[in-house]
Amino acid sequence: MGSASFDLKFGAGLVRELPPAPAVYLFKDASGNVLYAGKAKNIRRRLQGYRNATARKAHRKMRRLVRAASALEVRLQASERDALLLENELIRTLRPRFNVDGAYSFLYPAIGIGVSGHRSLLCFTTRTAAFAELGLSWYGSFRSRPRTLVAFEALIALLELVGHREPSSRLRGIPRIRGSRTVAFRRIEPLVPPLGLLLAGESKAALPELAARLLEKPAARRAAAEVEERLRLLDAFFETDARRLREALRAAGGRDGFVRQEERDALFIAQRSG
């Protein structure tokens, strides 16, 4: 499929008449459903690439889109930043089947932590609203589910060495949702505030405090290599996820420390575009 087919479908003068300006473009099927949403700093150049797509492997997705689409809509934007934000919103709300990045923000996890009575609760979930009655403070949403889950499990393993973990049979009234985890501890209450600062990307003071407590525990000393690795994982999570989220929030004007799943991508887009 070459330039002739592109022109036949979308108009011979379409690319030529477009300005070299930022825009969002939408490939649609015969029913008007959006198959793909993309953004371009220079829409004329970007669509010229689709029009001239060759048989090269690098152009395979372009050719597939042009073959599948029946219509092409272009929405000019005032800036590349505006194009990024609109593209993100359209992908999030429409979930076009040819898009991948940003289409699944509903899978972005959060970590909740708080004290209820004589026990401390920690929760990993993508559905924070289901746990609203627990009164937890939430941190995230974080984009990487694997990294967040690894950090959560490392934290739980360390807390098991310094506190008393309650059996799951005692967690009555707490929602049991597939993919979510809720854990309760006793005797770790003083660690909850610094752990909150860690998850918020504000301070790593919880790590040396936790390490000092671990040194007092024979079981932790016997498992020194594992303890050190888990502390390292938490330190890495602070740098790659928690602090980056905090910096994006500050750049946006210092809003509340929790970012809803559907707002996270737009927050980082706004930060990257200045």
ChimeraX commands (.cxc) that place a marker at each C-alpha (Angstrom):
marker #1 position 0.00,0.00,0.00 radius 0.5
marker #1 position 1.65,3.23,-1.20 radius 0.5
marker #1 position 0.89,6.90,-1.70 radius 0.5
marker #1 position -1.85,6.22,-4.27 radius 0.5
marker #1 position -3.86,4.11,-1.82 radius 0.5
marker #1 position -3.31,6.66,0.96 radius 0.5
marker #1 position -4.53,9.49,-1.28 radius 0.5
marker #1 position -7.54,7.48,-2.44 radius 0.5
marker #1 position -8.65,6.81,1.12 radius 0.5
marker #1 position -7.90,10.12,2.81 radius 0.5
marker #1 position -7.69,12.69,0.03 radius 0.5
marker #1 position -4.95,13.54,-2.44 radius 0.5
marker #1 position -4.37,16.98,-0.99 radius 0.5
marker #1 position -4.62,16.14,2.71 radius 0.5
marker #1 position -0.94,16.07,3.57 radius 0.5
marker #1 position -0.01,18.94,1.28 radius 0.5
marker #1 position -2.65,21.24,2.78 radius 0.5
marker #1 position -1.66,20.62,6.41 radius 0.5
marker #1 position 0.61,23.12,8.20 radius 0.5
marker #1 position 3.92,21.98,9.77 radius 0.5
marker #1 position 2.32,22.32,13.19 radius 0.5
marker #1 position 1.59,20.20,16.29 radius 0.5
marker #1 position -1.50,18.04,16.04 radius 0.5
marker #1 position -3.26,14.86,17.09 radius 0.5
marker #1 position -4.35,12.46,14.35 radius 0.5
marker #1 position -6.97,9.73,14.55 radius 0.5
marker #1 position -7.28,6.76,12.24 radius 0.5
marker #1 position -10.90,5.51,12.25 radius 0.5
marker #1 position -12.76,2.50,10.93 radius 0.5
marker #1 position -15.88,2.55,8.73 radius 0.5
marker #1 position -18.12,2.98,11.79 radius 0.5
marker #1 position -16.17,5.98,13.06 radius 0.5
marker #1 position -14.45,4.09,15.88 radius 0.5
marker #1 position -10.92,5.28,16.62 radius 0.5
marker #1 position -8.35,2.63,15.75 radius 0.5
marker #1 position -5.30,4.68,16.69 radius 0.5
marker #1 position -4.56,8.06,18.27 radius 0.5
marker #1 position -1.18,9.66,17.69 radius 0.5
marker #1 position 0.48,13.01,18.14 radius 0.5
marker #1 position 3.01,14.85,16.04 radius 0.5
marker #1 position 5.20,17.91,16.47 radius 0.5
marker #1 position 4.93,18.42,12.71 radius 0.5
marker #1 position 1.73,16.83,11.43 radius 0.5
marker #1 position 2.57,17.34,7.76 radius 0.5
marker #1 position 5.86,15.44,8.13 radius 0.5
marker #1 position 4.29,12.69,10.25 radius 0.5
marker #1 position 1.47,11.92,7.82 radius 0.5
marker #1 position 3.87,12.14,4.90 radius 0.5
marker #1 position 5.64,9.22,6.59 radius 0.5
marker #1 position 2.40,7.21,6.57 radius 0.5
marker #1 position 1.75,8.17,2.95 radius 0.5
marker #1 position 5.20,7.04,1.84 radius 0.5
marker #1 position 5.43,3.92,4.03 radius 0.5
marker #1 position 7.38,1.19,2.27 radius 0.5
marker #1 position 7.65,-2.57,2.66 radius 0.5
marker #1 position 10.38,-2.15,5.27 radius 0.5
marker #1 position 9.78,-3.86,8.62 radius 0.5
marker #1 position 9.99,-0.48,10.40 radius 0.5
marker #1 position 6.93,0.71,8.44 radius 0.5
marker #1 position 4.80,-2.38,9.13 radius 0.5
marker #1 position 2.52,-0.72,11.72 radius 0.5
marker #1 position 2.01,2.30,9.47 radius 0.5
marker #1 position 0.92,0.09,6.59 radius 0.5
marker #1 position -1.42,-1.93,8.84 radius 0.5
marker #1 position -3.09,1.25,10.08 radius 0.5
marker #1 position -3.59,2.68,6.61 radius 0.5
marker #1 position -5.07,-0.63,5.42 radius 0.5
marker #1 position -7.43,-0.93,8.41 radius 0.5
marker #1 position -8.60,2.68,8.50 radius 0.5
marker #1 position -11.43,4.19,6.50 radius 0.5
marker #1 position -11.00,7.79,7.67 radius 0.5
marker #1 position -8.33,10.06,9.11 radius 0.5
marker #1 position -9.07,13.01,11.39 radius 0.5
marker #1 position -6.51,15.71,12.23 radius 0.5
marker #1 position -6.88,18.03,15.24 radius 0.5
marker #1 position -4.40,20.89,15.15 radius 0.5
marker #1 position -3.04,22.00,18.55 radius 0.5
marker #1 position -1.45,25.18,19.82 radius 0.5
marker #1 position 1.68,23.40,21.09 radius 0.5
marker #1 position 3.35,20.00,21.27 radius 0.5
marker #1 position 2.43,19.93,24.97 radius 0.5
marker #1 position -1.26,20.34,24.09 radius 0.5
marker #1 position -0.93,17.56,21.53 radius 0.5
marker #1 position 0.66,15.24,24.11 radius 0.5
marker #1 position -2.08,15.90,26.65 radius 0.5
marker #1 position -4.89,15.40,24.14 radius 0.5
marker #1 position -3.31,12.21,22.80 radius 0.5
marker #1 position -3.03,10.83,26.35 radius 0.5
marker #1 position -6.65,11.70,27.13 radius 0.5
marker #1 position -7.95,10.09,23.94 radius 0.5
marker #1 position -5.93,6.90,24.50 radius 0.5
marker #1 position -7.10,6.70,28.11 radius 0.5
marker #1 position -10.79,7.22,27.33 radius 0.5
marker #1 position -11.11,5.49,23.95 radius 0.5
marker #1 position -8.47,2.74,24.31 radius 0.5
marker #1 position -7.90,2.37,20.56 radius 0.5
marker #1 position -6.88,-1.17,19.69 radius 0.5
marker #1 position -3.69,-0.13,17.84 radius 0.5
marker #1 position -2.41,1.87,20.83 radius 0.5
marker #1 position -0.40,0.29,23.63 radius 0.5
marker #1 position 1.38,2.91,25.75 radius 0.5
marker #1 position -0.93,4.63,28.21 radius 0.5
marker #1 position -3.96,2.53,27.34 radius 0.5
marker #1 position -4.04,0.69,30.64 radius 0.5
marker #1 position -3.73,3.33,33.32 radius 0.5
marker #1 position -6.39,1.44,35.30 radius 0.5
marker #1 position -3.64,-1.10,36.08 radius 0.5
marker #1 position -1.36,1.44,37.77 radius 0.5
marker #1 position -0.96,0.34,41.41 radius 0.5
marker #1 position -0.85,2.28,44.66 radius 0.5
marker #1 position 0.39,1.44,48.15 radius 0.5
marker #1 position -1.66,2.35,51.19 radius 0.5
marker #1 position -0.41,2.48,54.78 radius 0.5
marker #1 position -2.00,3.47,58.06 radius 0.5
marker #1 position -2.72,2.60,61.69 radius 0.5
marker #1 position -6.04,1.16,62.83 radius 0.5
marker #1 position -6.28,0.55,66.56 radius 0.5
marker #1 position -3.27,-1.47,67.68 radius 0.5
marker #1 position -2.28,-2.65,64.24 radius 0.5
marker #1 position -0.72,-1.16,61.15 radius 0.5
marker #1 position -2.13,-1.95,57.72 radius 0.5
marker #1 position -0.36,-2.02,54.37 radius 0.5
marker #1 position -2.17,-2.51,51.08 radius 0.5
marker #1 position -1.12,-3.00,47.47 radius 0.5
marker #1 position -3.91,-2.51,44.94 radius 0.5
marker #1 position -5.06,-0.94,41.70 radius 0.5
marker #1 position -8.51,-0.33,43.21 radius 0.5
marker #1 position -8.02,2.13,46.06 radius 0.5
marker #1 position -11.71,3.03,46.25 radius 0.5
marker #1 position -12.54,-0.51,47.38 radius 0.5
marker #1 position -10.41,0.02,50.49 radius 0.5
marker #1 position -11.67,3.50,51.36 radius 0.5
marker #1 position -13.15,2.44,54.71 radius 0.5
marker #1 position -9.71,1.43,56.02 radius 0.5
marker #1 position -8.65,5.07,56.25 radius 0.5
marker #1 position -5.25,4.46,54.69 radius 0.5
marker #1 position -2.93,7.10,53.30 radius 0.5
marker #1 position -2.28,6.29,49.64 radius 0.5
marker #1 position 0.92,6.71,47.65 radius 0.5
marker #1 position 1.24,6.50,43.87 radius 0.5
marker #1 position -0.22,5.75,41.47 radius 0.5
marker #1 position 2.95,4.13,40.17 radius 0.5
marker #1 position 3.25,3.17,36.53 radius 0.5
marker #1 position 5.24,-0.04,36.95 radius 0.5
marker #1 position 3.21,-2.78,38.58 radius 0.5
marker #1 position 6.17,-5.23,38.72 radius 0.5
marker #1 position 8.53,-2.73,40.40 radius 0.5
marker #1 position 5.85,-1.61,42.86 radius 0.5
marker #1 position 4.93,-5.17,43.79 radius 0.5
marker #1 position 8.58,-6.13,44.28 radius 0.5
marker #1 position 9.08,-3.10,46.56 radius 0.5
marker #1 position 5.90,-3.91,48.50 radius 0.5
marker #1 position 6.93,-7.54,49.01 radius 0.5
marker #1 position 10.42,-6.47,50.09 radius 0.5
marker #1 position 8.92,-4.11,52.66 radius 0.5
marker #1 position 6.58,-6.80,54.00 radius 0.5
marker #1 position 9.46,-9.28,54.32 radius 0.5
marker #1 position 11.50,-6.75,56.34 radius 0.5
marker #1 position 8.59,-5.79,58.57 radius 0.5
marker #1 position 8.02,-9.46,59.37 radius 0.5
marker #1 position 11.46,-9.42,61.02 radius 0.5
marker #1 position 10.80,-6.41,63.23 radius 0.5
marker #1 position 7.07,-6.73,63.98 radius 0.5
marker #1 position 4.35,-9.30,64.43 radius 0.5
marker #1 position 2.35,-10.11,61.30 radius 0.5
marker #1 position -1.27,-10.99,61.92 radius 0.5
marker #1 position -2.71,-14.04,60.16 radius 0.5
marker #1 position -5.02,-13.28,57.25 radius 0.5
marker #1 position -7.85,-15.03,59.12 radius 0.5
marker #1 position -8.00,-12.04,61.47 radius 0.5
marker #1 position -8.43,-9.51,58.68 radius 0.5
marker #1 position -12.21,-9.60,58.79 radius 0.5
marker #1 position -14.09,-6.96,56.86 radius 0.5
marker #1 position -11.16,-6.19,54.59 radius 0.5
marker #1 position -11.98,-6.60,50.87 radius 0.5
marker #1 position -10.41,-9.58,49.15 radius 0.5
marker #1 position -9.80,-8.49,45.59 radius 0.5
marker #1 position -7.80,-10.42,43.04 radius 0.5
marker #1 position -4.42,-8.81,42.48 radius 0.5
marker #1 position -4.59,-6.83,45.73 radius 0.5
marker #1 position -2.79,-7.58,48.98 radius 0.5
marker #1 position -3.54,-6.34,52.50 radius 0.5
marker #1 position -1.22,-7.12,55.41 radius 0.5
marker #1 position -1.53,-6.23,59.10 radius 0.5
marker #1 position 1.28,-5.89,61.67 radius 0.5
marker #1 position 1.58,-5.12,65.35 radius 0.5
marker #1 position 4.53,-3.35,66.98 radius 0.5
marker #1 position 5.60,-1.34,63.93 radius 0.5
marker #1 position 3.55,1.83,64.58 radius 0.5
marker #1 position 6.60,4.15,64.96 radius 0.5
marker #1 position 7.75,3.12,61.49 radius 0.5
marker #1 position 4.52,4.14,59.76 radius 0.5
marker #1 position 5.22,7.93,59.45 radius 0.5
marker #1 position 8.76,7.53,58.01 radius 0.5
marker #1 position 7.53,4.78,55.68 radius 0.5
marker #1 position 4.88,7.19,54.45 radius 0.5
marker #1 position 7.59,9.74,53.63 radius 0.5
marker #1 position 9.51,7.03,51.80 radius 0.5
marker #1 position 6.53,6.04,49.65 radius 0.5
marker #1 position 5.75,9.72,49.04 radius 0.5
marker #1 position 9.25,10.23,47.63 radius 0.5
marker #1 position 10.10,12.82,50.28 radius 0.5
marker #1 position 12.67,11.10,52.50 radius 0.5
marker #1 position 14.65,7.88,52.80 radius 0.5
marker #1 position 15.02,8.23,56.57 radius 0.5
marker #1 position 12.86,5.13,57.03 radius 0.5
marker #1 position 15.60,2.93,55.59 radius 0.5
marker #1 position 18.34,3.57,58.21 radius 0.5
marker #1 position 15.68,3.49,60.95 radius 0.5
marker #1 position 14.45,0.14,59.67 radius 0.5
marker #1 position 18.02,-1.12,59.31 radius 0.5
marker #1 position 18.79,-0.19,62.92 radius 0.5
marker #1 position 15.78,-2.17,64.14 radius 0.5
marker #1 position 16.78,-5.13,61.98 radius 0.5
marker #1 position 20.25,-5.20,63.53 radius 0.5
marker #1 position 18.60,-5.91,66.89 radius 0.5
marker #1 position 16.92,-9.05,65.54 radius 0.5
marker #1 position 18.90,-12.31,65.44 radius 0.5
marker #1 position 16.80,-13.65,62.58 radius 0.5
marker #1 position 17.60,-10.54,60.52 radius 0.5
marker #1 position 21.32,-10.84,61.27 radius 0.5
marker #1 position 21.27,-14.46,60.14 radius 0.5
marker #1 position 19.66,-13.40,56.86 radius 0.5
marker #1 position 21.93,-10.39,56.34 radius 0.5
marker #1 position 22.32,-10.87,52.57 radius 0.5
marker #1 position 18.56,-11.06,51.99 radius 0.5
marker #1 position 17.93,-8.08,54.28 radius 0.5
marker #1 position 20.53,-5.98,52.46 radius 0.5
marker #1 position 19.01,-6.86,49.08 radius 0.5
marker #1 position 15.51,-5.89,50.22 radius 0.5
marker #1 position 16.72,-2.59,51.62 radius 0.5
marker #1 position 18.44,-1.99,48.27 radius 0.5
marker #1 position 15.19,-2.71,46.42 radius 0.5
marker #1 position 13.35,-0.16,48.55 radius 0.5
marker #1 position 16.08,2.41,47.96 radius 0.5
marker #1 position 15.85,1.81,44.20 radius 0.5
marker #1 position 12.05,2.11,44.25 radius 0.5
marker #1 position 12.36,5.45,46.07 radius 0.5
marker #1 position 14.70,6.77,43.37 radius 0.5
marker #1 position 13.00,5.38,40.25 radius 0.5
marker #1 position 9.34,5.69,41.19 radius 0.5
marker #1 position 8.47,7.51,44.43 radius 0.5
marker #1 position 10.82,10.47,44.09 radius 0.5
marker #1 position 10.11,10.89,40.39 radius 0.5
marker #1 position 6.39,11.10,41.15 radius 0.5
marker #1 position 7.03,13.64,43.91 radius 0.5
marker #1 position 9.14,15.78,41.56 radius 0.5
marker #1 position 6.37,15.73,38.96 radius 0.5
marker #1 position 3.86,16.82,41.61 radius 0.5
marker #1 position 6.06,19.68,42.73 radius 0.5
marker #1 position 6.50,20.81,39.14 radius 0.5
marker #1 position 2.71,20.87,38.85 radius 0.5
marker #1 position 2.39,23.16,41.86 radius 0.5
marker #1 position 2.72,20.93,44.91 radius 0.5
marker #1 position -0.64,19.17,44.83 radius 0.5
marker #1 position -1.70,16.39,47.19 radius 0.5
marker #1 position 0.70,13.43,47.33 radius 0.5
marker #1 position -1.61,10.86,45.72 radius 0.5
marker #1 position -2.21,10.86,41.97 radius 0.5
marker #1 position -5.21,9.05,40.57 radius 0.5
marker #1 position -4.52,6.46,37.90 radius 0.5
marker #1 position -6.15,8.43,35.11 radius 0.5
marker #1 position -4.18,11.59,35.99 radius 0.5
marker #1 position -0.69,10.11,36.23 radius 0.5
marker #1 position 0.33,10.07,32.57 radius 0.5
marker #1 position -0.89,13.63,32.01 radius 0.5
marker #1 position 1.12,14.78,35.04 radius 0.5
marker #1 position 4.37,13.41,33.61 radius 0.5
marker #1 position 3.59,14.69,30.14 radius 0.5
marker #1 position 3.14,18.19,31.56 radius 0.5
marker #1 position 6.43,17.86,33.47 radius 0.5
marker #1 position 8.40,16.66,30.42 radius 0.5
marker #1 position 7.04,19.45,28.26 radius 0.5
marker #1 position 8.00,22.10,30.81 radius 0.5
marker link #1:1,2 radius 0.2
marker link #1:2,3 radius 0.2
marker link #1:3,4 radius 0.2
marker link #1:4,5 radius 0.2
marker link #1:5,6 radius 0.2
marker link #1:6,7 radius 0.2
marker link #1:7,8 radius 0.2
marker link #1:8,9 radius 0.2
marker link #1:9,10 radius 0.2
marker link #1:10,11 radius 0.2
marker link #1:11,12 radius 0.2
marker link #1:12,13 radius 0.2
marker link #1:13,14 radius 0.2
marker link #1:14,15 radius 0.2
marker link #1:15,16 radius 0.2
marker link #1:16,17 radius 0.2
marker link #1:17,18 radius 0.2
marker link #1:18,19 radius 0.2
marker link #1:19,20 radius 0.2
marker link #1:20,21 radius 0.2
marker link #1:21,22 radius 0.2
marker link #1:22,23 radius 0.2
marker link #1:23,24 radius 0.2
marker link #1:24,25 radius 0.2
marker link #1:25,26 radius 0.2
marker link #1:26,27 radius 0.2
marker link #1:27,28 radius 0.2
marker link #1:28,29 radius 0.2
marker link #1:29,30 radius 0.2
marker link #1:30,31 radius 0.2
marker link #1:31,32 radius 0.2
marker link #1:32,33 radius 0.2
marker link #1:33,34 radius 0.2
marker link #1:34,35 radius 0.2
marker link #1:35,36 radius 0.2
marker link #1:36,37 radius 0.2
marker link #1:37,38 radius 0.2
marker link #1:38,39 radius 0.2
marker link #1:39,40 radius 0.2
marker link #1:40,41 radius 0.2
marker link #1:41,42 radius 0.2
marker link #1:42,43 radius 0.2
marker link #1:43,44 radius 0.2
marker link #1:44,45 radius 0.2
marker link #1:45,46 radius 0.2
marker link #1:46,47 radius 0.2
marker link #1:47,48 radius 0.2
marker link #1:48,49 radius 0.2
marker link #1:49,50 radius 0.2
marker link #1:50,51 radius 0.2
marker link #1:51,52 radius 0.2
marker link #1:52,53 radius 0.2
marker link #1:53,54 radius 0.2
marker link #1:54,55 radius 0.2
marker link #1:55,56 radius 0.2
marker link #1:56,57 radius 0.2
marker link #1:57,58 radius 0.2
marker link #1:58,59 radius 0.2
marker link #1:59,60 radius 0.2
marker link #1:60,61 radius 0.2
marker link #1:61,62 radius 0.2
marker link #1:62,63 radius 0.2
marker link #1:63,64 radius 0.2
marker link #1:64,65 radius 0.2
marker link #1:65,66 radius 0.2
marker link #1:66,67 radius 0.2
marker link #1:67,68 radius 0.2
marker link #1:68,69 radius 0.2
marker link #1:69,70 radius 0.2
marker link #1:70,71 radius 0.2
marker link #1:71,72 radius 0.2
marker link #1:72,73 radius 0.2
marker link #1:73,74 radius 0.2
marker link #1:74,75 radius 0.2
marker link #1:75,76 radius 0.2
marker link #1:76,77 radius 0.2
marker link #1:77,78 radius 0.2
marker link #1:78,79 radius 0.2
marker link #1:79,80 radius 0.2
marker link #1:80,81 radius 0.2
marker link #1:81,82 radius 0.2
marker link #1:82,83 radius 0.2
marker link #1:83,84 radius 0.2
marker link #1:84,85 radius 0.2
marker link #1:85,86 radius 0.2
marker link #1:86,87 radius 0.2
marker link #1:87,88 radius 0.2
marker link #1:88,89 radius 0.2
marker link #1:89,90 radius 0.2
marker link #1:90,91 radius 0.2
marker link #1:91,92 radius 0.2
marker link #1:92,93 radius 0.2
marker link #1:93,94 radius 0.2
marker link #1:94,95 radius 0.2
marker link #1:95,96 radius 0.2
marker link #1:96,97 radius 0.2
marker link #1:97,98 radius 0.2
marker link #1:98,99 radius 0.2
marker link #1:99,100 radius 0.2
marker link #1:100,101 radius 0.2
marker link #1:101,102 radius 0.2
marker link #1:102,103 radius 0.2
marker link #1:103,104 radius 0.2
marker link #1:104,105 radius 0.2
marker link #1:105,106 radius 0.2
marker link #1:106,107 radius 0.2
marker link #1:107,108 radius 0.2
marker link #1:108,109 radius 0.2
marker link #1:109,110 radius 0.2
marker link #1:110,111 radius 0.2
marker link #1:111,112 radius 0.2
marker link #1:112,113 radius 0.2
marker link #1:113,114 radius 0.2
marker link #1:114,115 radius 0.2
marker link #1:115,116 radius 0.2
marker link #1:116,117 radius 0.2
marker link #1:117,118 radius 0.2
marker link #1:118,119 radius 0.2
marker link #1:119,120 radius 0.2
marker link #1:120,121 radius 0.2
marker link #1:121,122 radius 0.2
marker link #1:122,123 radius 0.2
marker link #1:123,124 radius 0.2
marker link #1:124,125 radius 0.2
marker link #1:125,126 radius 0.2
marker link #1:126,127 radius 0.2
marker link #1:127,128 radius 0.2
marker link #1:128,129 radius 0.2
marker link #1:129,130 radius 0.2
marker link #1:130,131 radius 0.2
marker link #1:131,132 radius 0.2
marker link #1:132,133 radius 0.2
marker link #1:133,134 radius 0.2
marker link #1:134,135 radius 0.2
marker link #1:135,136 radius 0.2
marker link #1:136,137 radius 0.2
marker link #1:137,138 radius 0.2
marker link #1:138,139 radius 0.2
marker link #1:139,140 radius 0.2
marker link #1:140,141 radius 0.2
marker link #1:141,142 radius 0.2
marker link #1:142,143 radius 0.2
marker link #1:143,144 radius 0.2
marker link #1:144,145 radius 0.2
marker link #1:145,146 radius 0.2
marker link #1:146,147 radius 0.2
marker link #1:147,148 radius 0.2
marker link #1:148,149 radius 0.2
marker link #1:149,150 radius 0.2
marker link #1:150,151 radius 0.2
marker link #1:151,152 radius 0.2
marker link #1:152,153 radius 0.2
marker link #1:153,154 radius 0.2
marker link #1:154,155 radius 0.2
marker link #1:155,156 radius 0.2
marker link #1:156,157 radius 0.2
marker link #1:157,158 radius 0.2
marker link #1:158,159 radius 0.2
marker link #1:159,160 radius 0.2
marker link #1:160,161 radius 0.2
marker link #1:161,162 radius 0.2
marker link #1:162,163 radius 0.2
marker link #1:163,164 radius 0.2
marker link #1:164,165 radius 0.2
marker link #1:165,166 radius 0.2
marker link #1:166,167 radius 0.2
marker link #1:167,168 radius 0.2
marker link #1:168,169 radius 0.2
marker link #1:169,170 radius 0.2
marker link #1:170,171 radius 0.2
marker link #1:171,172 radius 0.2
marker link #1:172,173 radius 0.2
marker link #1:173,174 radius 0.2
marker link #1:174,175 radius 0.2
marker link #1:175,176 radius 0.2
marker link #1:176,177 radius 0.2
marker link #1:177,178 radius 0.2
marker link #1:178,179 radius 0.2
marker link #1:179,180 radius 0.2
marker link #1:180,181 radius 0.2
marker link #1:181,182 radius 0.2
marker link #1:182,183 radius 0.2
marker link #1:183,184 radius 0.2
marker link #1:184,185 radius 0.2
marker link #1:185,186 radius 0.2
marker link #1:186,187 radius 0.2
marker link #1:187,188 radius 0.2
marker link #1:188,189 radius 0.2
marker link #1:189,190 radius 0.2
marker link #1:190,191 radius 0.2
marker link #1:191,192 radius 0.2
marker link #1:192,193 radius 0.2
marker link #1:193,194 radius 0.2
marker link #1:194,195 radius 0.2
marker link #1:195,196 radius 0.2
marker link #1:196,197 radius 0.2
marker link #1:197,198 radius 0.2
marker link #1:198,199 radius 0.2
marker link #1:199,200 radius 0.2
marker link #1:200,201 radius 0.2
marker link #1:201,202 radius 0.2
marker link #1:202,203 radius 0.2
marker link #1:203,204 radius 0.2
marker link #1:204,205 radius 0.2
marker link #1:205,206 radius 0.2
marker link #1:206,207 radius 0.2
marker link #1:207,208 radius 0.2
marker link #1:208,209 radius 0.2
marker link #1:209,210 radius 0.2
marker link #1:210,211 radius 0.2
marker link #1:211,212 radius 0.2
marker link #1:212,213 radius 0.2
marker link #1:213,214 radius 0.2
marker link #1:214,215 radius 0.2
marker link #1:215,216 radius 0.2
marker link #1:216,217 radius 0.2
marker link #1:217,218 radius 0.2
marker link #1:218,219 radius 0.2
marker link #1:219,220 radius 0.2
marker link #1:220,221 radius 0.2
marker link #1:221,222 radius 0.2
marker link #1:222,223 radius 0.2
marker link #1:223,224 radius 0.2
marker link #1:224,225 radius 0.2
marker link #1:225,226 radius 0.2
marker link #1:226,227 radius 0.2
marker link #1:227,228 radius 0.2
marker link #1:228,229 radius 0.2
marker link #1:229,230 radius 0.2
marker link #1:230,231 radius 0.2
marker link #1:231,232 radius 0.2
marker link #1:232,233 radius 0.2
marker link #1:233,234 radius 0.2
marker link #1:234,235 radius 0.2
marker link #1:235,236 radius 0.2
marker link #1:236,237 radius 0.2
marker link #1:237,238 radius 0.2
marker link #1:238,239 radius 0.2
marker link #1:239,240 radius 0.2
marker link #1:240,241 radius 0.2
marker link #1:241,242 radius 0.2
marker link #1:242,243 radius 0.2
marker link #1:243,244 radius 0.2
marker link #1:244,245 radius 0.2
marker link #1:245,246 radius 0.2
marker link #1:246,247 radius 0.2
marker link #1:247,248 radius 0.2
marker link #1:248,249 radius 0.2
marker link #1:249,250 radius 0.2
marker link #1:250,251 radius 0.2
marker link #1:251,252 radius 0.2
marker link #1:252,253 radius 0.2
marker link #1:253,254 radius 0.2
marker link #1:254,255 radius 0.2
marker link #1:255,256 radius 0.2
marker link #1:256,257 radius 0.2
marker link #1:257,258 radius 0.2
marker link #1:258,259 radius 0.2
marker link #1:259,260 radius 0.2
marker link #1:260,261 radius 0.2
marker link #1:261,262 radius 0.2
marker link #1:262,263 radius 0.2
marker link #1:263,264 radius 0.2
marker link #1:264,265 radius 0.2
marker link #1:265,266 radius 0.2
marker link #1:266,267 radius 0.2
marker link #1:267,268 radius 0.2
marker link #1:268,269 radius 0.2
marker link #1:269,270 radius 0.2
marker link #1:270,271 radius 0.2
marker link #1:271,272 radius 0.2
marker link #1:272,273 radius 0.2
marker link #1:273,274 radius 0.2
view
